[in-house]
Amino acid sequence: MNKTQIMDSILEKNNQYFLTSQAIDNGISKTYVAEYIKKNGLVKLAHGVYSTEDAWPDLLYVIHLRNKEVVFSHESALAIHGLTAREAPGISVTVNRSYNATHLRKEGCRVYTVKPELYEMGITEGKTFYGNTVRVYDIDRTICDIIKHKKKVDIQTYQYAIKEYMKSSKKNINNLMKYANALGVENTVRLYTEVML
């Protein structure tokens, strides 16, 4: 493949989003990348992230592309899993405690940091509203996270999520209890399962 074909494939693979870092990693110079961006009329969304003019503006996907360590969690994960009836009050992410998330906070993200063994637990893939694939905590981990941080979650969002989770065919009570134990919310989770199941 020539340089243009490589960059075309980056654009196609990322659903009409283009990362300059991926082109540079393929040995393409910054000058050639800049020419490609200009020639194709790509729109700058963030540092090093561009899209075609007709691509849907998917902020979650842009954050995912720019920050491979980010896992969408809490209210953002509820939205991805369809467990909320309200729009999330911003973007919530979880990162490993050692990750420097200053730039995410500056961009308005609510950032949760956890120990490495808790960070890995329950990571899966989900689809944004626009159909792009991102890293997100699974439905069971998400419920444990909102229970753990109940004071930071809108009460109506919290109640709706718990109720919808308990009705969901996607729930896995074994995973739920395993996560609840690791996150220190086992008693609360056990109470909910006893009352609602």
C-alpha positions as CSV (number, residue, x, y, z in Angstrom):
1,M,0.0,0.0,0.0
2,N,1.2,3.5,-0.7
3,K,0.9,6.4,1.8
4,T,-2.5,7.6,0.6
5,Q,-3.9,4.0,0.8
6,I,-2.5,3.6,4.3
7,M,-4.2,6.8,5.4
8,D,-7.5,5.9,3.6
9,S,-7.5,2.6,5.6
10,I,-6.9,4.5,8.9
11,L,-9.9,6.6,8.1
12,E,-12.0,3.6,7.1
13,K,-11.0,1.5,10.1
14,N,-11.9,4.3,12.5
15,N,-15.4,5.0,11.1
16,Q,-14.4,8.3,9.3
17,Y,-12.1,9.4,12.1
18,F,-8.4,10.0,11.4
19,L,-5.6,9.9,14.0
20,T,-2.3,11.5,13.0
21,S,-0.5,9.3,15.4
22,Q,-1.6,6.2,13.5
23,A,-0.3,7.6,10.2
24,I,3.1,8.6,11.8
25,D,3.3,5.1,13.4
26,N,3.1,3.8,9.8
27,G,6.1,5.8,8.8
28,I,4.3,8.7,7.1
29,S,5.8,12.1,7.7
30,K,3.9,14.9,9.4
31,T,4.1,17.0,6.2
32,Y,2.5,14.3,4.2
33,V,-0.2,13.8,6.9
34,A,-1.0,17.6,6.8
35,E,-1.3,17.5,3.0
36,Y,-3.7,14.5,3.3
37,I,-5.8,16.3,5.9
38,K,-6.1,19.4,3.8
39,K,-6.7,17.6,0.5
40,N,-9.5,15.5,2.0
41,G,-11.1,18.4,3.9
42,L,-10.8,16.7,7.3
43,V,-12.2,18.6,10.3
44,K,-10.1,18.9,13.4
45,L,-11.9,17.6,16.5
46,A,-9.0,17.5,19.0
47,H,-5.2,17.5,19.0
48,G,-4.3,14.8,16.4
49,V,-7.9,13.7,15.8
50,Y,-9.8,14.6,12.6
51,S,-12.9,13.4,10.9
52,T,-14.7,13.7,7.5
53,E,-17.2,16.5,7.4
54,D,-20.1,14.0,7.3
55,A,-19.0,11.9,10.3
56,W,-21.3,12.2,13.3
57,P,-19.6,14.1,16.2
58,D,-19.1,11.3,18.7
59,L,-17.3,12.8,21.7
60,L,-17.0,9.4,23.5
61,Y,-15.3,7.9,20.5
62,V,-12.9,10.8,20.2
63,I,-12.0,10.4,23.9
64,H,-11.5,6.7,23.3
65,L,-9.3,7.2,20.3
66,R,-7.1,9.8,22.1
67,N,-6.9,7.9,25.4
68,K,-6.4,4.1,25.1
69,E,-6.3,3.7,28.9
70,V,-9.8,5.2,29.4
71,V,-12.7,3.0,30.4
72,F,-16.2,4.6,30.3
73,S,-17.9,4.0,33.6
74,H,-20.6,5.2,36.0
75,E,-23.3,7.4,34.2
76,S,-21.5,7.1,30.8
77,A,-21.5,3.3,31.1
78,L,-25.2,3.3,32.1
79,A,-25.9,5.2,28.9
80,I,-23.9,2.8,26.8
81,H,-25.7,-0.2,28.4
82,G,-29.2,1.5,28.0
83,L,-29.7,1.7,31.8
84,T,-30.6,5.3,32.0
85,A,-33.6,7.4,30.9
86,R,-31.8,10.7,31.3
87,E,-28.9,12.2,29.5
88,A,-25.6,11.8,31.5
89,P,-24.4,15.0,33.2
90,G,-21.1,14.8,31.4
91,I,-18.6,12.0,30.7
92,S,-17.5,9.6,33.4
93,V,-14.3,7.6,32.9
94,T,-12.1,5.3,35.1
95,V,-8.4,5.0,34.7
96,N,-5.6,3.2,36.4
97,R,-4.3,5.2,39.5
98,S,-0.9,5.7,37.8
99,Y,-2.4,7.3,34.7
100,N,-2.0,11.1,34.4
101,A,-5.6,12.2,33.7
102,T,-5.1,16.0,34.1
103,H,-6.0,16.6,30.5
104,L,-9.3,14.6,30.9
105,R,-10.3,16.7,33.9
106,K,-9.5,19.9,32.0
107,E,-11.8,18.7,29.2
108,G,-14.6,18.3,31.7
109,C,-14.6,14.6,32.3
110,R,-15.4,13.1,35.7
111,V,-12.4,10.9,36.3
112,Y,-12.3,8.0,38.8
113,T,-9.0,6.4,39.6
114,V,-8.6,2.9,40.9
115,K,-5.9,0.3,41.8
116,P,-4.6,-1.8,38.9
117,E,-6.4,-4.9,40.0
118,L,-9.8,-3.0,40.1
119,Y,-9.1,-1.2,36.9
120,E,-9.0,-4.4,34.8
121,M,-12.0,-5.9,36.4
122,G,-15.1,-6.0,34.0
123,I,-13.7,-4.2,31.0
124,T,-15.6,-5.0,27.8
125,E,-16.6,-3.2,24.6
126,G,-19.8,-1.3,24.0
127,K,-21.3,0.9,21.3
128,T,-21.8,4.6,21.6
129,F,-25.0,6.2,20.5
130,Y,-23.4,6.7,17.1
131,G,-22.4,3.0,16.8
132,N,-18.7,3.3,17.5
133,T,-17.0,0.7,19.6
134,V,-15.4,1.9,22.9
135,R,-14.0,0.3,26.1
136,V,-16.6,0.3,28.9
137,Y,-17.2,-1.6,32.1
138,D,-19.7,-4.4,31.8
139,I,-23.2,-4.0,33.2
140,D,-22.5,-5.8,36.5
141,R,-19.4,-3.7,37.3
142,T,-21.2,-0.5,36.3
143,I,-24.0,-1.2,38.9
144,C,-21.3,-1.8,41.6
145,D,-19.6,1.4,40.6
146,I,-22.7,3.5,40.9
147,I,-23.6,1.9,44.2
148,K,-20.1,2.6,45.5
149,H,-20.4,6.3,44.4
150,K,-24.1,6.8,45.2
151,K,-23.6,10.3,46.5
152,K,-22.2,11.5,43.2
153,V,-25.0,10.0,41.1
154,D,-28.4,11.7,40.5
155,I,-31.0,9.8,42.7
156,Q,-33.4,9.3,39.8
157,T,-30.6,7.9,37.6
158,Y,-29.5,5.7,40.4
159,Q,-32.9,4.2,41.1
160,Y,-33.8,3.7,37.4
161,A,-30.4,1.9,36.8
162,I,-30.8,-0.5,39.7
163,K,-34.4,-1.3,38.8
164,E,-33.6,-1.8,35.1
165,Y,-30.5,-3.9,35.9
166,M,-32.6,-6.2,38.1
167,K,-35.1,-6.8,35.3
168,S,-32.4,-7.2,32.7
169,S,-31.7,-10.6,31.1
170,K,-28.0,-9.5,30.7
171,K,-27.3,-9.4,34.4
172,N,-24.9,-11.9,35.9
173,I,-25.4,-12.2,39.6
174,N,-22.2,-14.2,40.1
175,N,-20.2,-11.4,38.5
176,L,-22.2,-8.8,40.4
177,M,-21.3,-10.3,43.7
178,K,-17.7,-10.9,42.8
179,Y,-17.3,-7.2,41.8
180,A,-19.3,-6.1,44.9
181,N,-16.9,-7.9,47.1
182,A,-13.8,-6.4,45.4
183,L,-15.3,-2.9,45.5
184,G,-16.5,-3.1,49.1
185,V,-20.2,-2.8,48.4
186,E,-21.2,-6.4,49.0
187,N,-23.7,-5.8,51.8
188,T,-25.7,-3.1,49.8
189,V,-25.7,-5.3,46.7
190,R,-26.8,-8.3,48.6
191,L,-29.7,-6.3,50.1
192,Y,-30.8,-5.1,46.6
193,T,-30.7,-8.7,45.2
194,E,-32.7,-10.1,48.1
195,V,-35.4,-7.4,47.9
196,M,-35.7,-7.1,44.1
197,L,-35.0,-10.6,42.7
